[in-house]
Amino acid sequence: MKARLFRLAAESAVAAVLLFALGCTQLPAGPSTTAVAPTSLRATATMHWNDYARELVTRNSSPQVARIFPYLTLAQRNAAVLARQRKSNVDGAVAGASAAVLAFFFPGATQAIDAQLAREIGALGANGPRGDFAAGVEIGKRAADDVIAAAKTDRSDLVWSGSVPSTPGTWKSQAQPPQPPLFARTGELRPFFTTSGSEFRAPPPPALDSEAFRVTIAEVRRISDNRTAEQLRIAQYWELVASPNFPGWWNLTALEAAEAHHLSQEETAEVLALMHMAWLDAFSTCADSKFVYWVPRPTQVDPEIRLAIGLPNHPSYPSNHSCSSSAAARVLDAKFPDQGGHYLALAQEVAMSRIYGGIHYSIDTEAGLEIGRKVAAKVLAQGLPPDRVWLPSQE
């Protein structure tokens, strides 16, 4: 477990150092998990191209990180299904689909991505393996075309042109100078499984002048005034792996679980796709709620609260990290029930880390964890159809 945590920290740190310094010198160990069993999964295209995708995301600090992994892993899953149906090379199909999707999201890296794929093909034996792999690549590229078409129409290009409410007690940018809020139209993304970003909208938070809100702000202040070294490490560790590639953390976590459980390449691709699509649907739901309620951050309400991590430039309620982590964790716990709720325990630590950092209230994390629960339940109930490709509704 520690080796995997340090590996993700290293991946995220490459870009995090370019963005800001967190001052984190120690990392929490986190809950224990089953040791990774030696299997052949690491030799598959699914493992290799997800590793490569995390590297691309980290090195390029893409603002599209939340969208990249759902479309990538869905294309990998669809490509694997098509290749099996046509008795073609699954590795080649997954590689072809991966290269196409990554080139779409990283047009500036197209030459390097194409070279990576060409090296794979060229390194195979010429008497059969190379031709089989190349035939699979073409199937994968066709599967990716449909997924890319869906990505182009998912409303991620919507631009916010509104204004921050002037009502007293609502969120205001604490950036200097003030900046427009991030993710203001993310709630309008076309979802994968939910009907809309508002389907599982969080309930109204307590009013700022209520006793319930006074209790939740007092909790943040109390932690700020008495923050322990362990709380500081937890807050800064999860901030480190989340910036800029938190989906990548869950990606590697899911891959290692699949490896430990000896899943096939197609089964692995399906777990990854379900998890990442749940992650993004929960993230979109969270954004919808944020810009309905415009709840101010704790430091806006009580300037004496000391931050342990960076302050995000968007409203507080609910917590993005809690929403998405809860959704991803519940998918993994459902797919790997022998882990005894290990992944939800991780998500709950992620949620607490935001309170320890001084940037969220417990009402934020509780609402976020519940959004993730509802989204994951719908994703798992619907699932992906066996033996055929699947795309999100084009509506």
KAPEBEL-V63200 format. One record per helix or strand of 3 or more residues. SS is the DSSP state (@ for helix, = for strand). FROM is the first residue (numbers start at 1). TO is the last residue. Records with the same first field share a line. If there is no record, write none. Layout:
SS->FROM-TO  FROM-TO
This chain:
@->2-19  41-43  45-60  65-85  90-105  107-123  129-152  186-188  211-225  229-242  246-260  265-293  298-301  320-335  337-339  342-356  362-382
